[in-house]
Amino acid sequence: QAVILYSEFGLSESIMQFTSKKFNINKFFLTKFILITIFFSISVYYIYIYNFNETLIQLGILLPTLLFLIFSDKLLVFYTKGKSNFKIFDYNNVIKSFFIFFGVSLVCLFKFEILYILYTYLIVYFFSILFLCYFIINNNEVFKNTIDSSQFLKYSFNTYLFKVLNSTESIFDKLLIVSFLSVSEFGLYSVVVGLSSLLYT
């Protein structure tokens, strides 16, 4: 998630902003922006692991796949928020949190391995994306106005700096300790911190 935070350039906030104002977003431009962002995110991820945490290499394609799913889920969530359908947003968050908690609990009770934790997240985020796509397809609304790509980019980059500064504070502990822990230890730490923050969020 830290990789997504530093490489998505405010894309999700722009989607929510202009969807809420009932603007169409040029699909070709948006697709290019998303693909560039995904490429940059995965590049940042591999640069990081090869320079700072080579133990993550053993996880192969799983982490980049999870990175892609989390990124896709985030865009869909912000689109849903832009549509002001907070019931779908709340249902998705509750269901997603429950199954992550349930899956991680089973893994910890029976056989704790980082791979099983990753599989849990992969499955939950995959079905979360399907759920959100189903809602979007069945509630598709065509707006009259289309946002200019330059306006979209301007808003994205204006929100990007503040978001990075604000969010860095919340993950500063992970950025500090990631180089000192094994993959399993860091995975367990991240899960525990994430679960403990569910009530707060």
Sequence and secondary structure as in RCSB ss.txt:
>XXXX:A:sequence
QAVILYSEFGLSESIMQFTSKKFNINKFFLTKFILITIFFSISVYYIYIYNFNETLIQLGILLPTLLFLIFSDKL
LVFYTKGKSNFKIFDYNNVIKSFFIFFGVSLVCLFKFEILYILYTYLIVYFFSILFLCYFIINNNEVFKNTIDSS
QFLKYSFNTYLFKVLNSTESIFDKLLIVSFLSVSEFGLYSVVVGLSSLLYT
>XXXX:A:secstr
 HHHHHHSTTHHHHHHHHHHTTEEE HHHHHHHHHHHHHHHHHHHHHHHHHT GGGGGGTTHHHHHHHHHHHHHH
HHHHHHHTT HHHHHHHHHHHHHHHHHHHHHHHHH   HHHHHHHHHHHHHHHHHHHHHHHHHT    SEEE HH
HHHHHHHHHHHHHHHHHHHHTHHHHHHGGGS HHHHHHHHHHHHHHTTTT 
